[in-house]
C-alpha cells in the first residue's frame, strides 16, 4: 500500500443521526486511492463497518485509532481496488444510529 493521505475528519457527533451515513458514504466516495477519512463517534461504529463490508467489500480498510469510552475514532482508507470502481452506491442508513 502506498502512503496514506488523510483527507478529512468527520465528527458525526455534530451531525443529525438521519444524515450521518449519507455524509460518511459521500465523503468516502470522494476519496482517491490510498486516501483516508477519520470518523469520530460517541459509540462504537461497528454497524457502519458491517455496512461498508456488505456494500463495498475490498474497497476499504478500517483501523481503530481510539475505542471509547467517550469517543471512538476510526481511520477508513479507500483502497486502490475501491478507487478503481465507484466505491459503491451505498449510503442508505443501516438504522444502527437511529437514522432511517
N, C-alpha and C positions, 0 to 999 in steps of 0.2 A: 504494500500500500504506500502511496506517496504521502508526502507531508500533508497533514490535515489542516485546513484553514477554517477557523471558526468565523461564521458569517453573522450570526445573530443569537440573541438571548431572548427567549420568550418566558416571561414570568406570568404563568396562567392564573396565578392568584389575583391578578389585576384584570382579568378578562371574565365577562359573564359566562357562566357554565355552558350555556347553549351555543356560544361562539367559539369555545376553546378548540375542539377537534378540527373544525374547518380552518381556523387560523394556523394550527400546527401543521396540518397537511399542506396548506397553501405555501407556508414557509419552507417546508421540506421539498416540495416540487420545484421551488425556485433555486434550490441549491444545485451546484455543479458537482462533478465527481470529486470526491475527497474533501468536500466542504461540509462543515458541521453547524448544527444549531444546538444550543443548550436550552433545555427545558427546566424550569423551576416550578415546583408544585408544593402544595401543603400536605400531600399524601402520596403514597407510592403509585406511580403511573403505570403499574403493571398491566391493567386492562388495555391501555394505549399500546403497549408493546405487542400484545396479542393481536390488536387490530392491525398494526404495521405488519406483523408476521403473516397474517391472513391475506392482506391486500397487496403486500409488496415483498414477498419472500426473496431474500438475496439482494435487495435494493438498499439495505441499510445495515449499520452496526449500532449497537446500543450499549452504552457504558455508564454505569452509575458513578457519579462524582461525589455525591453525598446521599445518605439514606436516613433522613429524619434525625430526630423526631419532629422537628419543626419545619424543615424544608428538605425536599428531595430534589437533587439536581442530576440530570441525565444528559449526556452528550450523544446526539444522534447524528451519525455521519452517513451521507449519501455515497454509496459505493459506485465504482465505475460501471458496474452492471446496472445499477439503479439509474444512473445518469444516461445510460445508453437508451433506456426506454423512457416512458413518461413519468415513472415513479408512481404509477398507479393513479387511478381516478378516485381514490378513496376520499374520505373527508366526512362521511356520514358518522355521526356520533354513535359509539357503542353503548351509550347510556350509563356507563360507569361513573361519570362525573355529574350526573343529574341533568345533562342535556338531552335533547331528543334526536 
